[in-house]
Amino acid sequence: MRELTISEIGFVSGAGDDCSSGDTGANSYGSINDTSSVGDEIIELYEGLVAATSHIIERIANAL
């Protein structure tokens, strides 16, 4: 049994031309090619969630 190539994965997964070919996306982690910025992006997402939650709590408190 052999491993599938990138172009073969597109055929069996039903993705068609959506799978990248060549070296551009062969080593990606969930479509993340640059793993050096993942930590910063998670922190920004967390800070955005905290800001949104704070805004909602403030709106509810003002309504009461």
C-alpha positions in Angstrom: 0.0 0.0 0.0 1.4 3.4 -0.9 0.7 7.0 0.3 -1.4 9.2 -1.9 0.0 12.2 -3.6 -1.4 15.7 -3.1 -3.2 15.6 -6.5 -4.7 12.2 -5.7 -6.0 13.4 -2.3 -8.1 16.0 -4.2 -9.8 13.3 -6.2 -10.7 10.9 -3.3 -11.7 13.7 -0.9 -14.2 15.3 -3.3 -12.4 18.6 -3.1 -11.6 18.7 -6.8 -9.4 21.6 -7.6 -9.6 23.1 -4.0 -6.6 21.1 -2.8 -3.3 22.8 -3.5 -0.8 21.1 -5.6 3.0 21.2 -5.4 4.8 22.6 -2.4 2.6 25.5 -1.6 0.2 23.8 0.8 1.7 20.3 1.3 2.8 21.0 4.8 -0.1 23.1 6.2 -1.9 22.6 9.5 -5.6 23.1 8.9 -4.8 25.6 6.1 -2.2 27.4 8.3 1.0 27.6 6.3 2.8 30.0 8.7 2.7 28.5 12.2 4.8 31.2 13.7 1.9 33.6 14.1 -0.7 31.2 15.4 -0.1 32.2 19.0 -0.6 35.9 18.3 -3.8 35.2 16.4 -5.2 33.1 19.3 -4.4 36.0 21.7 -6.1 38.5 19.4 -9.1 36.3 19.2 -9.3 35.9 23.0 -9.0 39.7 23.5 -11.8 40.2 20.9 -14.0 37.8 22.8 -13.3 39.5 26.1 -14.1 42.9 24.6 -17.4 41.6 23.0 -18.4 40.0 26.3 -17.6 43.2 28.2 -19.7 45.2 25.8 -22.7 42.9 26.1 -22.5 42.9 29.9 -22.3 46.7 29.9 -25.3 47.0 27.6 -27.4 44.7 29.8 -26.4 46.5 33.0 -27.4 49.9 31.4 -30.7 48.4 30.3 -31.5 47.4 33.9 
